[in-house]
């Protein structure tokens, strides 16, 4: 996901799931990919 909306979705999913690992599983992405998306968002 390369858009602001995609990064916002990742951020919201991490909050909803309570962890980066759970969010990565839910989004069907790697933990590394979710972490990078969070870094771009902040």
PASEBA-1860 file (N, C-alpha, C; in nm, 3 decimals):
! residues 42
1> XXXXXXXX> 0.083/-0.117/0.000/0.000/0.000/0.000/0.088/0.124/0.000 ~ 0.071/0.207/-0.100/0.159/0.322/-0.112/0.085/0.454/-0.093 ~ -0.039/0.449/-0.053/-0.115/0.571/-0.038/-0.132/0.605/0.109 ~ -0.164/0.730/0.134/-0.192/0.772/0.271/-0.307/0.690/0.329 ~ -0.410/0.667/0.249/-0.526/0.589/0.296/-0.483/0.448/0.335 ~ -0.394/0.389/0.259/-0.345/0.255/0.290/-0.266/0.253/0.420 ~ -0.185/0.355/0.440/-0.107/0.365/0.565/-0.199/0.389/0.683 ~ -0.303/0.467/0.662/-0.400/0.492/0.768/-0.474/0.363/0.803
9> XXXXXXXX> -0.506/0.283/0.703/-0.570/0.154/0.726/-0.480/0.064/0.811 ~ -0.352/0.062/0.779/-0.257/-0.018/0.857/-0.255/0.031/1.002 ~ -0.246/0.161/1.021/-0.242/0.220/1.155/-0.367/0.181/1.234 ~ -0.483/0.195/1.173/-0.609/0.163/1.240/-0.618/0.014/1.272 ~ -0.568/-0.070/1.182/-0.572/-0.214/1.204/-0.481/-0.256/1.319 ~ -0.365/-0.193/1.329/-0.274/-0.222/1.440/-0.341/-0.186/1.573 ~ -0.405/-0.071/1.578/-0.474/-0.032/1.700/-0.587/-0.129/1.731 ~ -0.664/-0.165/1.630/-0.777/-0.256/1.648/-0.732/-0.394/1.695
17> XXXXXXXX> -0.624/-0.444/1.636/-0.576/-0.579/1.669/-0.490/-0.582/1.795 ~ -0.429/-0.470/1.829/-0.348/-0.464/1.949/-0.202/-0.499/1.930 ~ -0.164/-0.542/1.810/-0.023/-0.570/1.784/0.006/-0.565/1.634 ~ 0.131/-0.543/1.603/0.173/-0.539/1.462/0.159/-0.677/1.399 ~ 0.193/-0.780/1.475/0.186/-0.917/1.423/0.043/-0.956/1.388 ~ -0.050/-0.927/1.477/-0.191/-0.960/1.451/-0.245/-0.880/1.333 ~ -0.205/-0.753/1.324/-0.249/-0.669/1.212/-0.193/-0.721/1.081 ~ -0.068/-0.765/1.082/-0.007/-0.818/0.960/-0.083/-0.942/0.912
25> XXXXXXXX> -0.120/-1.028/1.005/-0.197/-1.147/0.968/-0.333/-1.107/0.911 ~ -0.400/-1.014/0.976/-0.532/-0.971/0.930/-0.525/-0.906/0.792 ~ -0.420/-0.827/0.769/-0.404/-0.757/0.641/-0.336/-0.843/0.535 ~ -0.293/-0.962/0.575/-0.220/-1.054/0.487/-0.094/-0.988/0.431 ~ -0.020/-0.926/0.522/0.108/-0.863/0.490/0.213/-0.916/0.585 ~ 0.337/-0.886/0.556/0.444/-0.924/0.647/0.450/-0.823/0.762 ~ 0.508/-0.866/0.873/0.527/-0.777/0.987/0.616/-0.660/0.945 ~ 0.718/-0.690/0.866/0.808/-0.585/0.817/0.733/-0.481/0.734
33> XXXXXXXX> 0.643/-0.525/0.649/0.566/-0.433/0.566/0.475/-0.344/0.648 ~ 0.413/-0.401/0.749/0.326/-0.323/0.837/0.409/-0.221/0.915 ~ 0.522/-0.265/0.964/0.611/-0.175/1.038/0.657/-0.058/0.951 ~ 0.692/-0.087/0.828/0.734/0.021/0.736/0.620/0.118/0.708 ~ 0.499/0.067/0.693/0.384/0.153/0.669/0.361/0.245/0.789 ~ 0.380/0.193/0.910/0.366/0.276/1.029/0.473/0.383/1.034 ~ 0.592/0.349/0.995/0.702/0.445/0.995/0.674/0.559/0.898 ~ 0.618/0.528/0.784/0.584/0.633/0.685/0.471/0.721/0.737
41> XX> 0.381/0.662/0.816/0.265/0.737/0.862/0.304/0.840/0.969 ~ 0.399/0.805/1.052/0.437/0.891/1.165/0.522/1.004/1.121
END
